[in-house]
Amino acid sequence: MFKITVVTLLFGRDCPKAKFSYAAGVLQIVFNEISAAEISQLDTLDQLELLDEFKVTRGDLEHLDGERFGRIEREGKMLYRFRSSEWRFYFEVVGDQVVVHRVLHRGTFSDFLYRSKLPMGEDEALAESKHFWKLIDEGRQARRS
């Protein structure tokens, strides 16, 4: 397994797989083919800004703030969510790795919530959505880079 520093990490259509890590204390981030393809659709500078913002420590996961980090559970399956202003990363932690299953624009589910008129937050609504878990399962089954 190799690591690429942030300076050399540029997702592109020709490179759908990527791994990178940060300093000690921050878990290694691993994108599968689907999540790497989703983030590669962004402009390079937007990718770098988003990836610079997406750092995960065990402390973040032990003390979820609800704003940036959240947890989604259903039928024994647990995921974490990282929220930026425009994007959502859905991931699980496997050992010392954060395995990203999907990277979705915030509008992907905001419209669903609005149309459904559900009186709950984004994470709670997603936990109940079969469509959401289908997207996550597709990500879990994708080959990891």
N, CA, C and O of each residue as an XYZ file, in Angstrom:
580
protein
N       0.850     -1.161      0.000
C       0.000      0.000      0.000
C       0.896      1.223      0.000
O       1.844      1.307      0.780
N       0.599      2.160     -0.865
C       1.411      3.359     -0.945
C       0.606      4.563     -0.534
O      -0.624      4.518     -0.515
N       1.295      5.648     -0.202
C       0.644      6.889      0.188
C       1.118      7.997     -0.732
O       2.279      8.033     -1.141
N       0.212      8.893     -1.048
C       0.539     10.037     -1.885
C       0.340     11.279     -1.040
O      -0.681     11.410     -0.366
N       1.286     12.179     -1.064
C       1.111     13.392     -0.279
C       0.097     14.300     -0.950
O      -0.183     14.164     -2.142
N      -0.446     15.215     -0.185
C      -1.461     16.118     -0.708
C      -0.922     16.930     -1.876
O      -1.666     17.234     -2.809
N       0.348     17.283     -1.840
C       0.933     18.084     -2.911
C       0.824     17.369     -4.251
O       0.597     18.009     -5.278
N       0.984     16.050     -4.249
C       0.956     15.326     -5.516
C      -0.399     14.723     -5.829
O      -0.565     14.102     -6.879
N      -1.361     14.889     -4.953
C      -2.665     14.279     -5.165
C      -3.531     15.158     -6.051
O      -3.974     16.226     -5.629
N      -3.767     14.723     -7.244
C      -4.691     15.383     -8.156
C      -5.551     14.303     -8.779
O      -5.051     13.458     -9.523
N      -6.830     14.324     -8.484
C      -7.724     13.358     -9.100
C      -7.966     13.810    -10.527
O      -8.030     15.006    -10.812
N      -8.096     12.866    -11.398
C      -8.425     13.185    -12.771
C      -9.188     12.043    -13.374
O      -9.273     10.958    -12.799
N      -9.729     12.284    -14.505
C     -10.514     11.245    -15.174
C      -9.646     10.035    -15.525
O     -10.153      8.924    -15.677
N      -8.328     10.257    -15.654
C      -7.429      9.153    -15.980
C      -6.943      8.419    -14.738
O      -6.258      7.402    -14.851
N      -7.287      8.916    -13.561
C      -6.816      8.325    -12.312
C      -7.975      8.165    -11.334
O      -8.101      8.955    -10.399
N      -8.830      7.149    -11.536
C     -10.009      7.018    -10.696
C      -9.740      6.436     -9.314
O     -10.672      6.310     -8.520
N      -8.517      6.084     -9.005
C      -8.200      5.494     -7.704
C      -7.201      6.388     -6.995
O      -6.305      6.950     -7.624
N      -7.354      6.517     -5.693
C      -6.400      7.352     -4.973
C      -6.377      6.999     -3.503
O      -7.366      6.538     -2.933
N      -5.215      7.229     -2.902
C      -5.037      7.099     -1.466
C      -4.211      8.290     -1.022
O      -3.345      8.760     -1.760
N      -4.473      8.774      0.163
C      -3.609      9.794      0.715
C      -3.734      9.782      2.219
O      -4.698      9.250      2.769
N      -2.774     10.360      2.871
C      -2.834     10.452      4.323
C      -2.213     11.761      4.762
O      -1.521     12.425      3.990
N      -2.465     12.124      5.997
C      -1.929     13.338      6.581
C      -1.006     12.971      7.726
O      -0.554     11.832      7.841
N      -0.739     13.933      8.552
C       0.167     13.764      9.679
C      -0.366     12.752     10.682
O      -1.507     12.298     10.595
N       0.487     12.414     11.626
C       0.119     11.451     12.665
C      -1.164     11.885     13.371
O      -1.415     13.077     13.544
N      -1.959     10.920     13.771
C      -3.215     11.214     14.442
C      -4.389     11.274     13.499
O      -5.534     11.106     13.918
N      -4.123     11.509     12.235
C      -5.170     11.568     11.227
C      -5.189     10.232     10.508
O      -4.146      9.733     10.086
N      -6.366      9.656     10.368
C      -6.484      8.355      9.731
C      -6.247      8.451      8.226
O      -6.525      9.478      7.606
N      -5.733      7.378      7.653
C      -5.487      7.332      6.217
C      -6.831      7.286      5.483
O      -7.735      6.542      5.863
N      -6.942      8.090      4.435
C      -8.163      8.155      3.638
C      -7.987      7.274      2.409
O      -6.993      7.385      1.691
N      -8.967      6.390      2.173
C      -8.929      5.514      1.002
C     -10.237      5.711      0.240
O     -11.320      5.548      0.803
N     -10.135      6.058     -1.031
C     -11.303      6.200     -1.893
C     -11.438      4.945     -2.736
O     -10.455      4.456     -3.292
N     -12.662      4.419     -2.833
C     -12.884      3.322     -3.768
C     -13.098      3.928     -5.162
O     -13.073      5.148     -5.317
N     -13.305      3.091     -6.154
C     -13.441      3.599     -7.525
C     -14.612      4.557     -7.673
O     -14.496      5.567     -8.368
N     -15.732      4.262     -7.036
C     -16.914      5.110     -7.184
C     -16.692      6.464     -6.528
O     -16.961      7.496     -7.143
N     -16.206      6.479     -5.293
C     -16.008      7.754     -4.605
C     -14.905      8.580     -5.270
O     -15.003      9.806     -5.319
N     -13.871      7.933     -5.777
C     -12.813      8.654     -6.491
C     -13.363      9.268     -7.776
O     -13.001     10.390     -8.132
N     -14.228      8.546     -8.467
C     -14.832      9.079     -9.690
C     -15.740     10.265     -9.364
O     -15.788     11.242    -10.111
N     -16.458     10.170     -8.241
C     -17.353     11.271     -7.862
C     -16.576     12.541     -7.569
O     -16.971     13.629     -7.988
N     -15.470     12.404     -6.848
C     -14.700     13.608     -6.504
C     -13.885     14.106     -7.694
O     -13.563     15.292     -7.767
N     -13.554     13.226     -8.616
C     -12.765     13.644     -9.781
C     -13.558     14.528    -10.737
O     -12.978     15.128    -11.642
N     -14.857     14.617    -10.554
C     -15.678     15.480    -11.403
C     -15.507     16.961    -11.048
O     -15.920     17.837    -11.808
N     -14.903     17.231     -9.899
C     -14.675     18.617     -9.476
C     -13.434     19.179    -10.158
O     -12.568     18.430    -10.610
N     -13.357     20.504    -10.228
C     -12.135     21.152    -10.690
C     -11.010     20.804     -9.728
O     -11.252     20.548     -8.549
N      -9.788     20.795    -10.229
C      -8.636     20.406     -9.433
C      -8.507     21.238     -8.158
O      -8.275     20.680     -7.086
N      -8.652     22.549     -8.250
C      -8.523     23.393     -7.055
C      -9.635     23.098     -6.051
O      -9.395     23.101     -4.844
N     -10.844     22.846     -6.538
C     -11.944     22.489     -5.636
C     -11.660     21.161     -4.942
O     -11.962     20.994     -3.760
N     -11.077     20.219     -5.682
C     -10.706     18.929     -5.085
C      -9.708     19.132     -3.956
O      -9.873     18.586     -2.866
N      -8.683     19.912     -4.221
C      -7.636     20.122     -3.216
C      -8.184     20.817     -1.975
O      -7.824     20.454     -0.855
N      -9.048     21.807     -2.159
C      -9.653     22.483     -1.009
C     -10.500     21.508     -0.193
O     -10.428     21.491      1.035
N     -11.296     20.704     -0.881
C     -12.170     19.757     -0.196
C     -11.360     18.697      0.544
O     -11.676     18.354      1.684
N     -10.323     18.182     -0.096
C      -9.501     17.156      0.535
C      -8.683     17.723      1.693
O      -8.399     17.015      2.659
N      -8.307     18.996      1.597
C      -7.607     19.620      2.711
C      -8.537     19.746      3.916
O      -8.092     19.641      5.059
N      -9.813     19.969      3.667
C     -10.809     20.090      4.729
C     -11.168     18.730      5.340
O     -11.523     18.651      6.516
N     -11.074     17.673      4.547
C     -11.501     16.333      4.970
C     -10.368     15.592      5.663
O      -9.668     14.782      5.055
N     -10.202     15.885      6.943
C      -9.237     15.190      7.789
C     -10.036     14.509      8.882
O     -10.946     15.111      9.452
N      -9.709     13.270      9.179
C     -10.476     12.519     10.171
C      -9.534     11.956     11.221
O      -8.573     11.255     10.902
N      -9.823     12.271     12.473
C      -9.079     11.684     13.580
C     -10.038     10.818     14.393
O     -11.257     10.946     14.274
N      -9.488      9.958     15.201
C     -10.341      9.140     16.069
C     -11.147     10.040     17.013
O     -12.292      9.731     17.345
N     -10.550     11.141     17.435
C     -11.253     12.091     18.300
C     -12.492     12.674     17.633
O     -13.521     12.870     18.280
N     -12.386     12.954     16.320
C     -13.553     13.454     15.589
C     -14.703     12.456     15.663
O     -15.864     12.838     15.805
N     -14.365     11.176     15.565
C     -15.389     10.133     15.528
C     -15.911      9.784     16.918
O     -17.034      9.298     17.052
N     -15.112     10.026     17.946
C     -15.551      9.774     19.318
C     -16.413     10.914     19.849
O     -17.237     10.706     20.739
N     -16.229     12.105     19.313
C     -16.965     13.289     19.767
C     -17.611     13.950     18.554
O     -17.197     15.030     18.135
N     -18.616     13.305     18.000
C     -19.286     13.811     16.807
C     -19.952     15.149     17.121
O     -20.663     15.286     18.116
N     -19.711     16.118     16.265
C     -20.273     17.445     16.522
C     -21.619     17.648     15.827
O     -22.294     18.644     16.088
N     -22.019     16.739     14.959
C     -23.293     16.866     14.263
C     -23.233     17.798     13.080
O     -23.966     17.612     12.109
N     -22.386     18.786     13.141
C     -22.272     19.725     12.031
C     -21.331     19.184     10.960
O     -21.743     18.976      9.819
N     -20.090     18.959     11.317
C     -19.128     18.423     10.334
C     -19.193     16.910     10.268
O     -19.205     16.340      9.177
N     -19.235     16.245     11.425
C     -19.246     14.789     11.460
C     -20.544     14.276     12.061
O     -21.061     14.839     13.026
N     -21.061     13.212     11.485
C     -22.258     12.583     12.010
C     -22.171     11.077     11.821
O     -21.252     10.569     11.178
N     -23.139     10.374     12.391
C     -23.175      8.915     12.280
C     -24.561      8.524     11.782
O     -25.575      9.080     12.204
N     -24.577      7.559     10.878
C     -25.824      7.058     10.311
C     -25.852      5.558     10.545
O     -24.924      4.845     10.161
N     -26.924      5.077     11.180
C     -27.026      3.654     11.502
C     -28.363      3.106     11.033
O     -29.390      3.783     11.076
N     -28.317      1.842     10.578
C     -29.548      1.138     10.205
C     -29.249     -0.349     10.146
O     -28.291     -0.774      9.500
N     -30.057     -1.121     10.808
C     -29.971     -2.581     10.781
C     -28.548     -3.090     10.990
O     -28.075     -3.964     10.263
N     -27.884     -2.540     11.978
C     -26.539     -2.992     12.316
C     -25.426     -2.422     11.448
O     -24.252     -2.681     11.712
N     -25.764     -1.658     10.427
C     -24.747     -1.022      9.590
C     -24.519      0.385     10.110
O     -25.466      1.107     10.421
N     -23.237      0.772     10.203
C     -22.918      2.107     10.673
C     -21.976      2.792      9.704
O     -20.993      2.205      9.251
N     -22.288      4.041      9.392
C     -21.459      4.887      8.554
C     -21.214      6.190      9.280
O     -21.940      6.564     10.201
N     -20.183      6.861      8.847
C     -19.950      8.214      9.307
C     -20.180      9.137      8.128
O     -20.074      8.747      6.966
N     -20.503     10.384      8.472
C     -20.698     11.403      7.451
C     -19.821     12.595      7.779
O     -19.775     13.054      8.921
N     -19.129     13.089      6.769
C     -18.401     14.347      6.882
C     -19.119     15.347      5.993
O     -19.392     15.066      4.826
N     -19.421     16.505      6.542
C     -20.167     17.522      5.799
C     -19.293     18.748      5.583
O     -18.780     19.340      6.533
N     -19.133     19.117      4.316
C     -18.549     20.414      3.995
C     -19.715     21.296      3.570
O     -20.871     20.886      3.678
N     -19.434     22.477      3.099
C     -20.537     23.349      2.712
C     -21.356     22.756      1.569
O     -22.582     22.871      1.570
N     -20.718     22.137      0.615
C     -21.423     21.634     -0.564
C     -21.412     20.118     -0.725
O     -22.202     19.578     -1.498
N     -20.537     19.429     -0.014
C     -20.337     18.003     -0.267
C     -20.493     17.177      0.998
O     -20.314     17.672      2.111
N     -20.832     15.902      0.805
C     -20.946     14.949      1.901
C     -20.109     13.719      1.562
O     -20.240     13.142      0.483
N     -19.252     13.327      2.496
C     -18.470     12.098      2.366
C     -19.136     11.073      3.276
O     -19.378     11.362      4.449
N     -19.436      9.890      2.764
C     -20.000      8.815      3.578
C     -18.950      7.716      3.643
O     -18.519      7.202      2.611
N     -18.538      7.354      4.860
C     -17.396      6.461      5.016
C     -17.558      5.577      6.231
O     -18.397      5.817      7.099
N     -16.723      4.537      6.271
C     -16.602      3.717      7.459
C     -15.134      3.645      7.829
O     -14.258      3.911      7.007
N     -14.877      3.284      9.074
C     -13.502      3.161      9.538
C     -13.170      1.683      9.645
O     -13.864      0.917     10.313
N     -12.089      1.301      8.969
C     -11.615     -0.078      8.986
C     -10.156     -0.021      9.435
O      -9.275      0.382      8.674
N      -9.916     -0.427     10.668
C      -8.563     -0.320     11.219
C      -8.166      1.139     11.328
O      -8.853      1.933     11.970
N      -7.054      1.490     10.699
C      -6.587      2.877     10.692
C      -6.940      3.596      9.404
O      -6.353      4.630      9.083
N      -7.886      3.059      8.673
C      -8.273      3.663      7.401
C      -9.709      4.162      7.430
O     -10.593      3.549      8.028
N      -9.911      5.278      6.773
C     -11.241      5.804      6.494
C     -11.530      5.382      5.055
O     -10.887      5.861      4.120
N     -12.496      4.488      4.884
C     -12.843      3.998      3.553
C     -14.065      4.785      3.076
O     -15.164      4.630      3.609
N     -13.857      5.625      2.071
C     -14.917      6.480      1.553
C     -15.714      5.700      0.514
O     -15.180      5.245     -0.497
N     -17.024      5.557      0.797
C     -17.900      4.821     -0.110
C     -18.572      5.731     -1.130
O     -18.763      5.335     -2.280
N     -18.930      6.938     -0.724
C     -19.592      7.868     -1.645
C     -19.205      9.296     -1.297
O     -18.958      9.627     -0.138
N     -19.157     10.136     -2.329
C     -18.981     11.579     -2.177
C     -20.123     12.201     -2.967
O     -20.145     12.138     -4.196
N     -21.074     12.803     -2.253
C     -22.290     13.296     -2.895
C     -22.499     14.775     -2.617
O     -22.174     15.268     -1.536
N     -23.039     15.469     -3.594
C     -23.365     16.882     -3.425
C     -24.520     17.009     -2.440
O     -25.389     16.140     -2.384
N     -24.530     18.076     -1.674
C     -25.565     18.237     -0.655
C     -26.965     18.238     -1.255
O     -27.915     17.823     -0.591
N     -27.112     18.691     -2.488
C     -28.414     18.726     -3.142
C     -28.972     17.355     -3.456
O     -30.166     17.219     -3.723
N     -28.128     16.338     -3.429
C     -28.584     14.984     -3.738
C     -29.723     14.569     -2.817
O     -30.689     13.953     -3.267
N     -29.621     14.898     -1.543
C     -30.644     14.484     -0.591
C     -31.475     15.638     -0.043
O     -32.532     15.398      0.540
N     -31.029     16.890     -0.212
C     -31.844     17.999      0.285
C     -33.179     18.047     -0.438
O     -34.216     18.288      0.180
N     -33.156     17.820     -1.744
C     -34.400     17.834     -2.506
C     -35.313     16.698     -2.034
O     -36.524     16.875     -1.904
N     -34.722     15.544     -1.785
C     -35.493     14.400     -1.273
C     -36.168     14.767      0.047
O     -37.352     14.492      0.243
N     -35.411     15.390      0.951
C     -35.963     15.767      2.251
C     -37.084     16.800      2.107
O     -38.102     16.729      2.796
N     -36.880     17.751      1.209
C     -37.890     18.789      1.011
C     -39.184     18.182      0.461
O     -40.275     18.473      0.951
N     -39.045     17.338     -0.561
C     -40.230     16.731     -1.168
C     -40.931     15.781     -0.214
O     -42.155     15.654     -0.254
N     -40.171     15.113      0.643
C     -40.754     14.152      1.574
C     -41.389     14.831      2.783
O     -42.183     14.221      3.499
N     -41.036     16.099      3.008
C     -41.527     16.854      4.173
C     -41.292     16.094      5.477
O     -42.135     16.079      6.373
N     -40.122     15.466      5.552
C     -39.789     14.700      6.757
C     -39.358     15.641      7.874
O     -38.526     16.521      7.652
N     -39.909     15.469      9.068
C     -39.565     16.350     10.188
C     -38.308     15.896     10.913
O     -38.298     15.814     12.142
N     -37.264     15.605     10.178
C     -36.027     15.133     10.805
C     -34.842     15.687     10.051
O     -34.992     16.247      8.965
N     -33.669     15.533     10.623
C     -32.448     16.014     10.013
C     -31.989     15.108      8.878
O     -32.538     14.031      8.648
N     -30.975     15.579      8.187
C     -30.427     14.869      7.035
C     -29.962     13.460      7.393
O     -30.309     12.500      6.705
N     -29.179     13.328      8.464
C     -28.645     12.016      8.832
C     -29.752     11.031      9.188
O     -29.706      9.870      8.781
N     -30.741     11.486      9.943
C     -31.837     10.599     10.344
C     -32.639     10.142      9.134
O     -33.023      8.977      9.039
N     -32.891     11.061      8.213
C     -33.653     10.706      7.014
C     -32.877      9.710      6.156
O     -33.457      8.772      5.608
N     -31.577      9.914      6.044
C     -30.762      8.995      5.245
C     -30.730      7.612      5.865
O     -30.730      6.609      5.151
N     -30.702      7.551      7.186
C     -30.687      6.253      7.863
C     -31.915      5.436      7.497
O     -31.858      4.206      7.485
N     -33.025      6.103      7.197
C     -34.269      5.418      6.849
C     -34.445      5.191      5.349
O     -35.373      4.494      4.941
N     -33.582      5.760      4.533
C     -33.743      5.708      3.078
C     -33.098      4.457      2.474
O     -31.884      4.277      2.564
N     -33.901      3.607      1.868
C     -33.371      2.416      1.190
C     -32.486      2.813      0.016
O     -31.490      2.147     -0.267
N     -32.845      3.896     -0.669
C     -32.052      4.366     -1.804
C     -30.636      4.748     -1.357
O     -29.656      4.428     -2.029
N     -30.544      5.430     -0.224
C     -29.241      5.826      0.300
C     -28.380      4.600      0.580
O     -27.217      4.562      0.179
N     -28.931      3.594      1.265
C     -28.157      2.407      1.608
C     -27.770      1.622      0.360
O     -26.741      0.947      0.355
N     -28.571      1.698     -0.690
C     -28.206      1.051     -1.953
C     -26.968      1.739     -2.542
O     -26.061      1.066     -3.030
N     -26.929      3.073     -2.499
C     -25.751      3.809     -2.965
C     -24.511      3.415     -2.163
O     -23.430      3.226     -2.722
N     -24.683      3.296     -0.850
C     -23.551      2.936      0.006
C     -23.086      1.520     -0.300
O     -21.882      1.277     -0.387
N     -24.007      0.587     -0.465
C     -23.631     -0.791     -0.786
C     -22.887     -0.874     -2.106
O     -21.957     -1.669     -2.244
N     -23.291     -0.051     -3.091
C     -22.546     -0.014     -4.350
C     -21.121      0.440     -4.108
O     -20.182     -0.099     -4.693
N     -20.957      1.439     -3.239
C     -19.628      1.911     -2.901
C     -18.810      0.876     -2.168
O     -17.617      0.723     -2.433
N     -19.444      0.152     -1.237
C     -18.725     -0.891     -0.491
C     -18.239     -1.993     -1.418
O     -17.172     -2.567     -1.203
N     -19.017     -2.286     -2.441
C     -18.670     -3.385     -3.341
C     -17.662     -2.966     -4.411
O     -17.066     -3.818     -5.070
N     -17.472     -1.662     -4.585
C     -16.506     -1.177     -5.576
C     -15.101     -1.558     -5.120
O     -14.812     -1.631     -3.926
N     -14.248     -1.796     -6.093
C     -12.871     -2.120     -5.736
C     -12.237     -0.918     -5.069
O     -12.479      0.228     -5.449
N     -11.435     -1.197     -4.085
C     -10.712     -0.124     -3.409
C      -9.407      0.103     -4.105
O      -8.763     -0.827     -4.592
N      -9.022      1.372     -4.145
C      -7.761      1.693     -4.803
C      -6.590      1.387     -3.901
O      -5.440      1.595     -4.289
